[in-house]
Amino acid sequence: MDEHFQRLADWIDLESVAETKRLNERRQRQKGPDAEKSGETLLDLVVTDEDAGLGGRYLLTLVKRNRTLQLPWNRLRVGSPVVVTPNDDSSGDACQGVVTAITRKSIQIAVNDWPDSERLRIDLSPDEITRKRMLNALKRARDARGRTKELRDILLGERDLSFRNEEDCHFSAELNESQQAAVRFALSASDVAIIHGPP
């Protein structure tokens, strides 16, 4: 059982490494104005306002350096994880952040550290929060007790399913024969029943 959950955790970590590699490769390929066409990147941004956020974070409001321009179409939404780097791809450190607000002309992000450059680039980033939640869910499933443990063992094939006899079902609705069989099957399950197919 531990080996099974460790394998799943390893796969989640591998996926995170692959997503980070993809982000870095995309940043290297998309350096010019075409980088924004993917919707995952915003270029040539400057900080116009900053405020204190929860947990000691900075809330930075960014706009295009040419303030007459609106932000181009993008896939960034409130809650999107992003990475903030120097616009010229210099050796400045990357800052991890989260989008907290977005309008047609500005984007606000929460970051732990102040970016190293005046001209900035934002890229959609792999979601580390979701990865940590998945790892935590795996740990809870692995360490489960009581009824949750019983269901986990059944779903992983460690215990057999058990069923009761539910022949005495009376249907008030007009169900065809296969629908009635599906209802009987579901009601007879002591633990879990999987029904697949059209209504």
C-alpha positions, 0 to 999 in steps of 0.5 A: 500500500505504501509503495502504491501511494509513494509511486503516485506522489513520485508521479505528481513530483515528476509532473511538477518538474516537467511543467517547470521545464516546459515553462522555462523552454517556453520563456526561452522560445518566446522572447519577442512580441509574439510571446504574448500571443499564447495568452500565458505571458505579459511583457514590458510591465511596470509597477504602478502601485504596491500595498501590503498583503496577508502574510507579509506579501507585497500586492503589486499593481502592474501596467504596460510601460506604455500606459496608453496600451491595454493588456493583451488577451490572456489566460490569467485569472484571479488565483492563477499562479504566475512567475515574475521575471525581468522583461529582458530575461537577465539574470534576475531572480524569478518571483512566484506570485498569484494573480489577485485582480485583473482589469483591461489595463492592469494586473495585481499580483501577490508576491513574497519578494520584490522583483529585481527589475523595473521592467517585468514579465509575467508568465503563467506558472505550474500550480504548486498549491494544487500539487501540495493539495494532491500530495496532502490528499494522498497522505490522508488516503494512505493514513486513513482509518475507520470507514475511509480506510475500508472504502480506500481498500475496496477502491484499491482492490484490497477488499472485495465488494459486498452486495445485498439482495435487493429484489423487492424494489418497487419503482414509482417512476417509469424506468426501463429494464436496464434502468431498474437493474442499475437502481437495484445494483446501486441499492444492493451495494454495501460499500460502493457501486459503479454505474456507467452508461447513458441515463 
